[in-house]
């Protein structure tokens, strides 16, 4: 009896090890194909992993979920990605570096990126499968604004991040290369220019608003009973 139980346990363990090896082989094959920059298909992954396509689908229900897991660990953290501007407190310089980094990465993995975009367009519910790298990069790049714009006008900082999420994206890059006919370097330069322009505009607006707000607060502190300038009605002089 004891020998039979030991044999059963060993057989179960062996099957578990085999499943892990198969899963690992599929993920490794997908990661290697992604690095070629070409499009990735499930049949191609299965062939590279030396398994049947049906087996690949048993481990991963669709190509998007496979690519998502294969991408895990492939990308540097936002801190590593922006290491070159770590000492900079200039949001414009930092957002330029973030834009350049992400779009170069998209070019390196453009086949898999296009596949992922196609999958999430045809299946909107699968958008969670996309890694959303841009969001982490934008947050990290704009970290110096937490104590300025983020403190005086959190909604404005949120709007800036949303605006940048449109520009610092694979979709923006492919629009410039596929529809506008720009070469990759020119497309990236255009995206960097747009991202930095948006950031500078937000900083200029903040620089204009903050002194005015400070003046209002100072007047309110100095003259507690006096209405703030914004609330004092202007007298019509006719005309």
JORASUL-V769861 format. One record per backbone hydrogen bond with DSSP energy under -0.5 kcal/mol. NH is the residue of the N-H (numbers start at 1). CO is the residue of the C=O. Records with the same first field share a line. If there is no record, write none. Layout:
NH: CO ; CO
//
This chain:
5: 1
6: 2
7: 3
8: 4
9: 5
10: 6
11: 7
12: 8
13: 9
14: 10
15: 11
16: 12
17: 13
18: 14
19: 15
20: 16
21: 17
22: 18
23: 19
24: 20
25: 21
26: 22
27: 23
28: 24
29: 25
30: 26
31: 27
32: 28
33: 29
34: 30
35: 31
36: 33
37: 34
38: 33
45: 41
46: 42
47: 43
48: 44
49: 45
50: 46 ; 47
51: 46
56: 52
57: 53
58: 54
59: 55
60: 56
66: 62
67: 63
68: 64
69: 65
70: 66
71: 67
72: 68
74: 71
75: 71
81: 77
82: 78
83: 80
85: 82
86: 83
88: 85
91: 89
94: 90
95: 91
96: 92
97: 93
98: 94
99: 95
100: 96
101: 97
102: 98
103: 99
104: 100
105: 101
106: 102
107: 103
108: 104
109: 105
110: 107
111: 37
113: 109
114: 110
115: 111
116: 112
117: 113
118: 114
119: 115
120: 116
121: 117
122: 118
123: 119
126: 123
127: 124
129: 126
130: 127
135: 132
136: 132
137: 133
138: 134
139: 135
140: 136
141: 137
142: 138
143: 140
145: 142
146: 143
147: 144
148: 145
150: 145
151: 148
152: 148
153: 149
156: 153
157: 153
158: 154
159: 155
160: 156
161: 157
162: 158
163: 159
164: 160
165: 161
166: 162 ; 163
167: 163
168: 164
169: 167
173: 169
174: 170
175: 171
176: 172
177: 173
178: 174
179: 174 ; 175
180: 175
182: 176
187: 183
188: 184
189: 185
190: 186
191: 187
192: 188
193: 189
194: 190
195: 191
196: 192
197: 193
198: 194
199: 195
200: 196
201: 197
202: 198
203: 199
204: 200
205: 201
206: 202
207: 203
208: 204
209: 205
210: 206
211: 207
212: 208
213: 209
214: 210
215: 211
216: 212
217: 213
218: 214
219: 215
220: 216
221: 217
222: 218
223: 219
226: 223
231: 228
232: 228 ; 229
233: 231
//
